[in-house]
Amino acid sequence: MPFVDTSALRPVERLPGWRGRYFHSERLTLAHYDFVRGASIREHYHPQEEIYEVVEGELEITVDGVSETVRRGVVAIIPSSARHSVRALTDGQVIVVDSPRRPEFE
């Protein structure tokens, strides 16, 4: 499957205010999220490296106790097993990439 029409994927609300469309390659999991202001992802960690690229809006992402506002043009790279949390400062959209693949999102 070399091409994916993300608009044809069924959105899933994994957490309140986070509606994602998920797809996978052999080694990656990708999510296209729509988020709403005030939505959050509690502090957690996982073995996958994770990248957040904001398409629209702003997120506050905290990695190992260091917070940064992430907006278009700023990418957050979260190392494997790093504690991190996310808070939506506005409504918006973000692409999240996990490597290796996240089987719990299939």
N, C-alpha and C positions, 0 to 999 in steps of 0.2 A: 504494500500500500504506500506508494511514493507521494501521494497527494491526499490531503485531508481538508474537507470543507468544514471548518469549525462551526459555521452557522447552522449546519445540519445536525450537530451533536446535541443531545438532550442536556440541558443545564441541570446541575445538581446543587442544592443548597447544603453544603457540608457543615457550615456554621451559620448562625444568624447574620445576615448581611453580606454573605460571600456566596455568590452563585457562579459555579464553575462549569466549564466544558472541558472534559479531560480526554487526552489521547496519548498513545504510547508508541515509542519506537522500540527497537530491540534493547536499547540501553538507557532510554530516557522516559520520564513522564513529564508531560506538559499540561498546563492548565491555563485557560483563559478565564479570568475572573472579572465579574462586575462586582464592585463593592460599594457599600453605602456609608456615608459619614457616621462615625461612631462605632462601626463594627470593629471587632477585634479578634485576634487569635492569641490565646493565652501562651505564656512562656512554655516552650517545649524543646525537644531536640530529637534528632533521628540520624541514622547513619548516612543518609544521602547528603551530598552537597546540594545547595539550593540557590537559585538565582531568581531575583525579582526584578522585572523590568516594567516600570509604570508606563502605561500608554497615555493615560489621562488621569488627572487628579493628583492627590498627595497621600502618602503613607508615612507614618512614623514607624521605623523598624529599629528594634533594639537587638543587638547581637553581643552576647557576653557582657551585658551591662552598659554598652555604648549605644546611644540613640542617635539617629540621623533622619532627617526628612528626605524621603525619596520621591522624586517627581520625574517627569519626562526628562531624559538625558542623564539621569543618575541611576546606576544599577547597584543593587545590593547583592553581594556574594557572601553566602552564609556557609562557612566550612562544615564539613561532616562533624556531627555530634556537638556543635556549638549551640548553646542555649539562646533562643531567640523568641521574640514576640512581635506582633504587628498591630497597629491601630490606624484606622482610616481617618484622616483629617478632613477629607472631602469625599464626595461621591467620585467614582472613577473606574478605571480598568487597569488590570495588571496581567502580565504573562509571567508564570512561575514555571521554572524548569528544575527538575530533580534528576540527579544522576548518582548512583544507578537508579533504575526504574523502581517505582513505588507500587508494589503489588496490591497494597490495601486500597489503592484508588482505582482498581480495575473493576 
